[in-house]
Amino acid sequence: MMKIFTLLFIFNLLSPLAWGKELQKIVFSVPKMTCPACASSIERELKKVEGVSDIDINIGSKEVTLTLKDETKVNFRQLIDSIKSAGFDAKLKKSAP
């Protein structure tokens, strides 16, 4: 019985890959992000956006990388506006499936 639950859990984790759907990654440049407090305020705002599944913030490179679980529920303008509401300007650096 435990093996079935383990297999279901693993399948659930890999389901986007199993069905051939890749999650979209988007990278924004945030030039004035300089400290952990900056990163926290940006992350707090981005967590409010429906459709974002993962947020990776790198203060050193001044980049915010987002993984979208459902790109139909979010657009670039909405993401940039969320970063702006944290007090920072952002521009799209790259987007990949």
C-alpha positions as CSV (number, residue, x, y, z in Angstrom):
1,M,0.0,0.0,0.0
2,M,2.8,2.4,0.9
3,K,4.4,1.8,-2.5
4,I,1.2,2.9,-4.3
5,F,1.2,6.2,-2.3
6,T,4.8,6.7,-3.0
7,L,4.3,6.2,-6.7
8,L,1.3,8.5,-6.8
9,F,3.3,11.2,-4.9
10,I,6.2,10.9,-7.4
11,F,3.8,11.0,-10.4
12,N,2.1,14.1,-9.0
13,L,5.5,15.8,-8.7
14,L,6.5,14.9,-12.2
15,S,3.1,15.3,-13.8
16,P,4.0,18.4,-15.9
17,L,6.9,16.4,-17.3
18,A,4.9,13.2,-17.7
19,W,2.3,15.0,-19.9
20,G,5.0,16.8,-21.9
21,K,4.1,20.2,-20.5
22,E,7.1,22.3,-19.4
23,L,6.6,25.0,-16.8
24,Q,7.3,28.5,-18.1
25,K,10.3,30.4,-16.5
26,I,10.6,34.1,-16.6
27,V,13.6,36.2,-15.5
28,F,13.3,39.8,-14.5
29,S,16.2,42.2,-13.9
30,V,15.7,44.3,-10.8
31,P,18.7,46.7,-10.8
32,K,18.0,48.5,-7.5
33,M,17.4,45.3,-5.4
34,T,20.4,45.4,-3.0
35,C,19.5,43.6,0.2
36,P,17.5,40.7,1.8
37,A,14.7,43.1,2.8
38,C,14.3,44.2,-0.8
39,A,14.1,40.6,-1.9
40,S,11.5,39.8,0.9
41,S,9.2,42.7,-0.2
42,I,9.4,41.6,-3.8
43,E,8.7,38.0,-2.9
44,R,5.8,39.0,-0.7
45,E,4.1,40.9,-3.6
46,L,4.8,38.1,-6.2
47,K,3.3,35.5,-3.9
48,K,0.0,37.3,-4.3
49,V,-0.1,36.6,-8.1
50,E,-2.2,33.6,-9.0
51,G,-0.3,31.3,-11.4
52,V,3.2,31.7,-10.0
53,S,4.5,28.4,-8.6
54,D,8.1,29.3,-7.6
55,I,10.1,32.5,-6.9
56,D,13.9,32.5,-6.9
57,I,15.5,35.8,-6.1
58,N,19.3,36.3,-6.5
59,I,20.4,39.6,-4.9
60,G,23.9,39.2,-6.3
61,S,22.8,39.1,-10.0
62,K,19.8,41.4,-9.2
63,E,17.5,38.9,-10.9
64,V,14.1,37.4,-10.0
65,T,13.3,34.1,-11.7
66,L,9.7,33.0,-11.6
67,T,8.2,29.6,-12.6
68,L,4.6,29.8,-13.7
69,K,2.3,26.8,-13.0
70,D,-0.4,28.3,-15.2
71,E,0.7,31.0,-17.7
72,T,-2.9,31.6,-18.7
73,K,-3.6,33.2,-15.3
74,V,-0.8,35.7,-15.4
75,N,0.8,38.2,-17.8
76,F,4.1,40.1,-17.8
77,R,2.5,43.4,-17.0
78,Q,0.9,41.9,-13.9
79,L,4.3,40.5,-12.7
80,I,6.1,43.8,-13.3
81,D,3.3,45.7,-11.5
82,S,3.7,43.4,-8.5
83,I,7.4,44.1,-8.4
84,K,6.7,47.9,-8.7
85,S,4.2,47.7,-5.8
86,A,7.2,46.5,-3.7
87,G,9.0,49.7,-4.7
88,F,11.3,48.5,-7.5
89,D,11.5,48.8,-11.3
90,A,11.9,45.6,-13.3
91,K,12.3,44.7,-16.9
92,L,11.9,41.3,-18.6
93,K,15.3,39.7,-19.1
94,K,14.2,36.4,-20.7
95,S,11.3,34.0,-20.9
96,A,11.5,30.3,-21.7
97,P,9.1,27.4,-21.7
